[in-house]
Amino acid sequence: MRKLVIRALVVAASAATALLVSTAAAQASVQPGEQDPVFDAPAGSVEVLVTKLSHGDATSRLRSSGITWSSSGNCSDRNNPTCTSFEQVNLATIQGAQTLKSASGCALNVTGGTETGHASGTYSHWNGYKLDYSLSTCVNNYVQGTFTYIGGSKWQSGSGNIYYKEGNHWDVTYYNCGGC
């Protein structure tokens, strides 16, 4: 019995050492000046691996929740700034839209997804973290009456997602699915 316990401890120590070595190697692979997505997350957030969706998968999920989308170009080409694309959007972002729709009971129309033409950055439209929504009295009242005002036309949900009321739309950054 004693040999089994010692053997188990040796195996556990070996596994822990391998984990530490692989973590150190992953950290060392980040080049100077690059952001490390695990260690450069916003304060208070926990970075997890994200699941990317195709445009078709995302629109199917949105449609199933009664969420609409539109574009000035009436198109979905990710490389055309007049289109609304969901190609490579994060699953949590789409789930966040679904959570907003079900929690608010508001009609929701997405006007911006992962298409080119938005500001760059780690938590950007292109990287799948943001959606733009049309303004509506229902959405305005829900966001401004439910979430915490943090200044500069921005509100933060209880889950940490940021709702920024820009001139003619809501620009929402989804760090998570908003309680899905």
BELZINOR-V342283 format. One record per residue. N is the residue number from 1. SS is DSSP state (~ for helix, > for strand, _ for the rest). Layout:
N_SS ; N_SS
This chain:
1__ ; 2_~ ; 3_~ ; 4_~ ; 5_~ ; 6_~ ; 7_~ ; 8_~ ; 9_~ ; 10_~ ; 11_~ ; 12_~ ; 13_~ ; 14_~ ; 15_~ ; 16_~ ; 17_~ ; 18_~ ; 19_~ ; 20_~ ; 21_~ ; 22_~ ; 23_~ ; 24_~ ; 25_~ ; 26_~ ; 27_~ ; 28_~ ; 29__ ; 30__ ; 31__ ; 32__ ; 33__ ; 34__ ; 35__ ; 36__ ; 37__ ; 38__ ; 39__ ; 40__ ; 41__ ; 42__ ; 43__ ; 44__ ; 45__ ; 46__ ; 47__ ; 48__ ; 49__ ; 50__ ; 51__ ; 52_> ; 53_> ; 54__ ; 55_~ ; 56_~ ; 57_~ ; 58_~ ; 59_~ ; 60_~ ; 61_~ ; 62_~ ; 63_~ ; 64_~ ; 65__ ; 66__ ; 67__ ; 68_> ; 69_> ; 70__ ; 71__ ; 72__ ; 73__ ; 74__ ; 75__ ; 76__ ; 77__ ; 78__ ; 79__ ; 80__ ; 81__ ; 82__ ; 83__ ; 84__ ; 85__ ; 86__ ; 87__ ; 88__ ; 89_> ; 90_> ; 91_~ ; 92_~ ; 93_~ ; 94_~ ; 95_~ ; 96_~ ; 97_~ ; 98_~ ; 99_~ ; 100_~ ; 101_~ ; 102_~ ; 103_~ ; 104_~ ; 105__ ; 106__ ; 107__ ; 108__ ; 109_> ; 110_> ; 111_> ; 112_> ; 113__ ; 114__ ; 115__ ; 116__ ; 117__ ; 118__ ; 119__ ; 120__ ; 121__ ; 122__ ; 123__ ; 124__ ; 125__ ; 126__ ; 127__ ; 128__ ; 129__ ; 130_> ; 131_> ; 132_> ; 133_> ; 134_> ; 135__ ; 136__ ; 137_~ ; 138_~ ; 139_~ ; 140_~ ; 141_~ ; 142_~ ; 143_~ ; 144_~ ; 145_~ ; 146_~ ; 147__ ; 148_> ; 149_> ; 150_> ; 151_> ; 152__ ; 153__ ; 154_> ; 155_> ; 156_> ; 157__ ; 158__ ; 159__ ; 160__ ; 161__ ; 162_> ; 163_> ; 164_> ; 165_> ; 166__ ; 167__ ; 168__ ; 169_> ; 170_> ; 171_> ; 172_> ; 173_> ; 174__ ; 175__ ; 176__ ; 177__ ; 178__ ; 179__ ; 180__
